[in-house]
Amino acid sequence: MARLHRIDLPFCLYHVFSRTIGLLRLDDIAFQDSKDQNKFLEYLERYSSLFAFHVHAWCLMTTHFHLLLESTEQAALSEFIRRLLTAYTIYFNRRHGRHGHLFQGRFKSLVVDKATQLLAVSRYIHLNPARTDRPVDPETYRGSSLRYYLKGGEPPYLVTKETLNWFGEDRMQYGKFVREGMNEETVLPIHARIFVGDKSFGDRMKKRLTVLEKKGSQQEGAKRKRKEAETQKAENLIGLVAKYFGLHKEAVKSGVRSRGITGLARTLSMILLRENLPWTYREITSYMNLSYPSSVIRQIAKIKQKPEIKSHLRKIIKVSLALFMHLQT
């Protein structure tokens, strides 16, 4: 079967899910306890903020997860999920003494018709605990966002308002809606293996893709402005690092094969670019005047290889970020 082309658009609702590589072995259970779940949600909060995504719902099962996500101005679903899963896998492997990939290949993503399918997908995700070999009451399951929909107290990154508006913001009515789904077989209307909605929705999305891909489109202009803003943020960040070390900004930005303080400043800059901008390794490579993305990965890996500078770098990052955030306010 041909590999589906992933749709990655601004202002688009997605149902994202992925399974672990092994379904029965203990070391391939993705969420072994609440600490694992909380760490995944910590990364979800971090990267949904970095990539400006809204999180409408989640459910973390032992061997898989479901997310209901909505992009805003930026089309960055692939990089967002890649960062999320990479960060969580590194954490999980360190904590549980394992190696290698945790989740299967490419994550799956379905484009959801928000106007007609938001509620259906939200319910489908929240009912996952009840549809296993060992069913659990979804309302008491701690690994999903349902408890926040029912009782409130949701974290800032979880957007419940749009879903609850369909029920007059009555949380009990939403709970009733979810429970009703337990008495019927909930099947999402998937069209063309990638759209949750009818054929007309799929056709509209295909037309939208065609329009956005044209040169001079409104989306192209918005993308250019966003890139300019990100580049300015990067320039400010490099300037702060250069000032901290008493270096010229261009030396930090362009000092290829540099060592000593300049090399340390460049490594620190790459880490800060990675953590504070939604850039890929390739984009950071270009900005820092390197030849290959592997150079960025290798520079960042120096922290792990040189424990004696890890603490020092952490302090510099903290000070630099504080200065950087002050500059942005």
C-alpha positions, 0 to 999 in steps of 0.5 A, spaced: 500 500 500 502 506 498 505 511 503 500 517 504 502 524 503 501 527 510 497 534 510 500 539 514 496 546 514 495 552 518 488 552 522 487 545 521 484 540 526 488 533 526 487 526 530 494 524 531 496 517 534 501 512 534 503 505 537 509 502 540 514 498 536 512 492 541 505 490 544 506 485 549 514 486 552 514 490 558 520 495 555 515 497 550 510 499 554 510 507 553 507 509 559 508 505 565 506 509 570 503 516 572 510 519 572 511 517 565 504 520 563 506 526 566 513 527 563 509 526 556 504 531 558 510 536 560 513 535 553 506 536 550 505 542 553 512 545 551 512 543 544 505 545 543 507 552 545 513 552 541 509 550 535 503 554 537 498 548 537 492 548 541 491 541 544 483 539 544 484 532 547 489 526 549 489 519 551 495 516 553 494 508 553 499 503 555 502 501 548 499 507 544 496 515 545 491 519 541 491 527 541 486 532 538 491 538 535 489 544 532 495 548 528 494 556 528 498 560 523 504 555 522 504 548 518 508 544 523 505 538 525 511 533 523 516 537 526 512 538 532 510 531 533 517 529 531 520 533 537 515 531 542 516 523 541 524 524 540 524 528 547 519 523 550 523 517 547 530 519 550 527 520 557 523 513 557 529 510 555 534 513 560 529 512 566 527 504 564 534 502 561 532 501 554 535 503 547 532 505 540 525 507 538 519 506 542 514 508 537 512 505 530 515 508 524 511 514 522 506 517 527 499 517 524 495 523 522 488 524 520 485 531 518 478 532 521 472 536 519 472 541 525 465 543 523 462 536 523 467 531 527 470 535 533 465 532 538 465 525 535 473 525 535 473 528 542 469 522 544 472 517 540 479 519 544 476 519 551 472 512 550 479 509 549 480 506 556 473 503 555 475 499 549 481 495 551 481 487 553 481 490 560 476 496 560 477 501 565 471 507 566 473 513 562 471 518 567 476 515 572 482 514 567 488 518 569 491 518 563 486 522 559 483 529 558 476 527 560 477 528 567 478 536 566 472 536 561 468 533 567 471 537 573 475 543 570 481 545 572 484 544 566 492 546 564 493 552 560 494 548 554 488 544 554 483 547 550 476 545 552 472 551 551 470 550 543 468 543 545 464 545 551 460 550 547 456 545 544 453 543 550 452 550 553 459 549 557 455 544 561 460 539 563 455 534 565 452 534 558 458 533 555 459 527 560 453 524 558 455 525 551 461 521 552 457 515 556 452 515 550 458 513 546 459 506 550 453 503 548 454 504 541 460 502 536 463 508 535 466 508 528 469 515 525 467 516 518 474 516 515 474 518 507 480 516 503 484 514 509 486 521 511 480 525 512 475 524 518 469 527 514 465 526 508 467 526 501 466 533 500 470 535 506 476 531 503 475 535 496 475 542 499 481 540 503 485 538 496 483 544 493 485 548 499 492 545 498 492 547 491 491 554 492 496 554 498 501 551 494 501 557 488 506 562 489 504 569 491 498 566 495 496 569 502 499 563 506 506 564 502 506 571 505 504 569 512 510 564 512 515 569 509 513 574 515 513 569 520 520 567 518 522 574 518 520 574 525 523 568 527 530 570 524 529 576 528 528 572 534 534 568 533 539 574 531 537 577 538 538 570 541 545 570 538 546 577 540 545 575 547 550 569 547 555 574 544 555 579 549 555 574 555 561 571 552 564 578 550 564 576 543 562 579 536 555 576 534 558 574 527 564 570 530 558 566 534 554 565 528 559 564 523 565 561 527 566 554 523 570 550 526 571 554 532 574 552 539 575 555 546 570 560 548 567 561 541 566 554 540 562 554 547 558 560 545 556 556 538 554 550 541 550 554 546 547 558 541 545 552 537 541 549 543 537 555 545 535 556 537 533 548 538 529 550 544 526 556 543 524 556 535 520 551 531 526 550 527 528 544 524 536 541 524 536 543 517 534 550 518 539 551 524 544 548 520 543 554 515 543 559 520 549 557 523 553 557 517 554 549 517 554 544 512 550 538 514 545 538 520 549 532 523 554 538 525 548 541 529 546 534 532 554 533 534 555 540 537 549 539 542 551 532 543 557 535 546 554 536 553 553 529 554 560 527 552 563 533 557 560 532 564 565 538 566 561 543 562 554 541 563 553 545 569 556 551 567 552 551 560 546 550 564 547 556 568 549 560 562 542 558 558 538 560 565 541 567 565 541 567 557 534 565 557 532 570 562 535 576 559 532 574 552 525 573 555 526 580 558 528 583 551 522 580 548 517 583 553 
